[in-house]
Amino acid sequence: MPDAFTTREFGRAVRGLRSAAAAALGCALLAAAQLAAAAAPPPPAPAVAAPPAATPPASPAGEAAAAAPPSAEAAPDTRGLDEQVQGLKKDVVDLNRDLFILEEELLFPANTQVAVFLSVDVGDFFALDSVQLKIDRKEVINYLYTPREVEALLKGGVQRLYLGNLKVGQHELVAFFNGKGPNARPYKRGASIKFEKGIGAKYLELKIDDRQRKLQPEFEIRDWE
């Protein structure tokens, strides 16, 4: 396994590649817009009025022909250019995805990785505002939720709240939940778990559930063995 310094350097290199990919996409879109503008037909030149001349009276058929507008020039076919731009966008998205996966593998190797997830069931007795996590008495994240994120959790979504590294051995996770409880009052509760980190990734889940009998929310931490 690479040492910490090498891992950080790899992470910086991957983030640099992701930024370069985004910049390349921006340049490609700008070039496509310029090509499309160049392919567009130039505006017609203003007509110069001819000096009046004595002409015989025009027939009705001639008047109808004169009144007909000139045929518009055919618009340039840019479908090929659009297909190239869409293909380039897909390639950049795929590259960003692969680089993101590579970055996680470098920064969070499987033998030291620990991930904490959060889920909400029902949510009638508790409205989530924020969650604070501490591992071995050290704060690792303090996450503030938006209404859209809370709505997604209530619909069954599961959030990866934290991803980090831990050495093999005994550890303790403490979570503090802040929000509004019954009767819309400020509500803060905590939960903790002691777990053993072995060789391989470790997954923990924070679960917020409703305790119907007591009309109170319940907070628990599950260890995914």
C-alpha positions as MATLAB code, in Angstrom:
seq = 'MPDAFTTREFGRAVRGLRSAAAAALGCALLAAAQLAAAAAPPPPAPAVAAPPAATPPASPAGEAAAAAPPSAEAAPDTRGLDEQVQGLKKDVVDLNRDLFILEEELLFPANTQVAVFLSVDVGDFFALDSVQLKIDRKEVINYLYTPREVEALLKGGVQRLYLGNLKVGQHELVAFFNGKGPNARPYKRGASIKFEKGIGAKYLELKIDDRQRKLQPEFEIRDWE';
ca = [
       0.000    0.000    0.000;
       1.408    3.451   -0.841;
       2.388    5.675    2.063;
       0.278    8.687    3.093;
       2.364   11.212    1.167;
       2.167    9.215   -2.074;
      -1.580    8.711   -1.625;
      -2.148   12.459   -1.195;
      -0.069   13.159   -4.275;
      -2.118   10.646   -6.268;
      -5.306   12.274   -5.024;
      -4.112   15.694   -6.141;
      -3.159   14.327   -9.539;
      -6.570   12.721   -9.999;
      -8.365   15.914   -8.985;
      -6.161   17.801  -11.459;
      -7.175   15.393  -14.217;
     -10.850   15.853  -13.365;
     -10.456   19.627  -13.555;
      -8.654   19.286  -16.883;
     -11.459   17.103  -18.225;
     -14.051   19.694  -17.225;
     -11.987   22.440  -18.850;
     -11.661   20.370  -22.036;
     -15.424   19.957  -22.167;
     -15.907   23.706  -21.801;
     -13.443   24.410  -24.608;
     -15.120   21.833  -26.846;
     -18.560   23.346  -26.275;
     -17.199   26.818  -27.014;
     -15.560   25.588  -30.222;
     -18.778   23.865  -31.249;
     -20.729   27.080  -30.732;
     -18.196   29.005  -32.836;
     -18.352   26.399  -35.623;
     -22.125   26.481  -35.608;
     -22.066   30.273  -35.866;
     -19.576   30.110  -38.738;
     -21.724   27.578  -40.573;
     -24.794   29.812  -40.418;
     -25.517   31.704  -43.696;
     -24.639   35.419  -43.709;
     -27.547   37.849  -43.510;
     -28.811   39.041  -46.926;
     -27.447   42.369  -48.160;
     -29.951   45.216  -48.200;
     -31.536   45.757  -51.599;
     -30.539   48.930  -53.462;
     -33.494   50.811  -54.903;
     -33.309   51.192  -58.698;
     -34.172   54.543  -60.302;
     -37.784   54.741  -61.461;
     -38.366   53.943  -65.099;
     -41.383   54.002  -67.293;
     -42.741   50.499  -67.454;
     -45.913   49.180  -68.985;
     -48.702   48.193  -66.626;
     -47.996   44.821  -65.057;
     -50.375   41.968  -65.589;
     -52.032   40.272  -62.572;
     -49.771   37.258  -63.007;
     -46.708   39.511  -62.918;
     -47.925   41.236  -59.753;
     -48.378   37.872  -58.013;
     -44.876   36.806  -59.004;
     -43.416   40.068  -57.733;
     -45.241   39.731  -54.402;
     -43.882   36.243  -53.725;
     -40.991   36.339  -51.162;
     -37.587   35.074  -52.245;
     -36.898   31.458  -51.330;
     -34.923   31.141  -48.097;
     -31.545   29.546  -48.283;
     -31.380   26.063  -46.880;
     -30.201   26.024  -43.247;
     -26.844   24.302  -42.746;
     -27.003   20.726  -41.477;
     -25.338   20.710  -38.042;
     -26.515   17.242  -36.985;
     -23.038   15.796  -37.392;
     -21.568   18.553  -35.226;
     -24.232   17.998  -32.549;
     -23.486   14.260  -32.499;
     -19.785   14.960  -32.030;
     -20.472   17.358  -29.143;
     -22.811   14.847  -27.445;
     -20.217   12.098  -27.862;
     -17.536   14.334  -26.343;
     -19.771   15.182  -23.370;
     -20.408   11.476  -22.742;
     -16.677   10.719  -22.908;
     -15.924   13.475  -20.359;
     -18.673   12.251  -18.003;
     -17.330    8.678  -18.214;
     -13.791    9.936  -17.588;
     -14.890   11.923  -14.529;
     -16.660    8.847  -13.153;
     -13.603    6.644  -13.629;
     -11.330    9.272  -12.068;
     -13.681    9.639   -9.081;
     -13.597    5.882   -8.486;
      -9.807    5.852   -8.832;
      -9.497    8.750   -6.373;
     -11.577    6.921   -3.769;
      -9.573    3.729   -4.214;
      -6.322    5.652   -3.718;
      -7.428    7.808   -0.792;
      -9.535    5.169    0.987;
      -8.011    1.696    0.461;
     -10.301   -1.219    1.316;
      -8.105   -2.450    4.178;
      -8.458    0.870    6.084;
     -11.785    2.167    4.763;
     -14.735    2.956    7.028;
     -18.053    4.280    5.691;
     -21.041    5.596    7.642;
     -24.497    5.685    6.068;
     -27.718    7.323    7.241;
     -31.345    6.323    6.654;
     -34.705    7.586    7.925;
     -37.839    5.496    8.399;
     -41.235    7.295    8.545;
     -40.052   10.488   10.303;
     -43.361   11.538   11.915;
     -41.796   12.353   15.284;
     -38.501   13.895   14.193;
     -37.496   16.421   11.510;
     -33.764   16.137   10.831;
     -31.635   19.305   10.713;
     -28.039   18.124   11.193;
     -25.842   15.209   12.244;
     -22.467   15.362   13.985;
     -20.124   12.372   13.954;
     -17.199   11.667   16.256;
     -14.832    8.732   15.927;
     -12.573    8.062   18.896;
     -13.610   11.457   20.381;
     -12.558   13.333   17.242;
     -15.167   15.133   15.137;
     -15.063   13.901   11.555;
     -18.153   15.589   10.089;
     -20.958   17.990   11.003;
     -23.528   17.816    8.214;
     -26.400   20.283    7.759;
     -29.332   19.009    5.676;
     -31.373   20.887    3.094;
     -35.161   20.328    2.791;
     -34.580   18.494   -0.500;
     -32.112   16.082    1.118;
     -34.506   15.379    3.993;
     -37.293   14.704    1.502;
     -35.083   12.244   -0.375;
     -34.285   10.404    2.876;
     -37.969   10.193    3.783;
     -38.633    8.604    0.383;
     -36.258    5.768    1.216;
     -32.911    7.194    0.173;
     -29.703    6.184    1.940;
     -26.916    8.757    2.296;
     -23.235    7.993    2.587;
     -22.533   10.476    5.345;
     -18.833    9.824    5.909;
     -15.944    7.994    4.269;
     -12.551    7.776    5.948;
      -9.654    5.595    7.047;
      -9.141    3.717   10.313;
      -6.433    1.368   11.467;
      -7.213   -2.150   12.592;
      -8.457   -2.351   16.181;
     -11.176   -1.174   18.566;
     -12.950    2.123   17.859;
     -15.968    4.107   19.047;
     -18.451    6.046   16.924;
     -20.698    8.693   18.514;
     -23.482   10.423   16.557;
     -25.497   13.475   17.607;
     -28.821   14.153   15.863;
     -30.286   17.674   15.861;
     -33.738   18.684   14.667;
     -37.322   19.168   15.736;
     -39.069   16.520   17.784;
     -42.660   16.080   18.927;
     -44.671   19.330   19.014;
     -41.966   20.942   16.810;
     -39.637   21.459   19.782;
     -35.835   21.522   19.430;
     -34.636   17.961   19.824;
     -31.103   16.587   20.263;
     -30.196   12.992   20.903;
     -27.077   10.870   20.696;
     -26.168    7.287   19.950;
     -22.881    5.418   20.144;
     -21.358    2.104   19.195;
     -18.031    0.387   19.799;
     -16.842   -1.665   16.879;
     -13.884   -3.705   15.786;
     -12.101   -2.639   12.608;
     -10.564   -5.650   10.922;
      -8.846   -6.131    7.599;
     -11.303   -4.987    4.948;
     -13.827   -2.199    4.616;
     -16.135   -1.394    7.540;
     -19.734   -0.194    7.060;
     -21.960    1.377    9.731;
     -25.508    2.702    9.448;
     -27.201    5.477   11.429;
     -30.928    4.767   11.473;
     -33.690    7.158   12.574;
     -36.972    5.397   13.268;
     -40.295    6.201   14.937;
     -41.183    4.442   18.169;
     -44.956    4.324   17.843;
     -45.675    3.153   21.392;
     -43.876    6.076   23.020;
     -44.566    8.566   20.225;
     -40.850    9.332   20.163;
     -38.086    9.012   17.581;
     -35.492    6.290   18.017;
     -31.833    6.550   17.017;
     -29.587    3.538   16.553;
     -26.299    2.590   14.930;
     -26.013   -0.710   13.096;
     -22.835   -2.560   12.271;
     -22.984   -4.210    8.857;
     -21.078   -7.381    9.585;
];
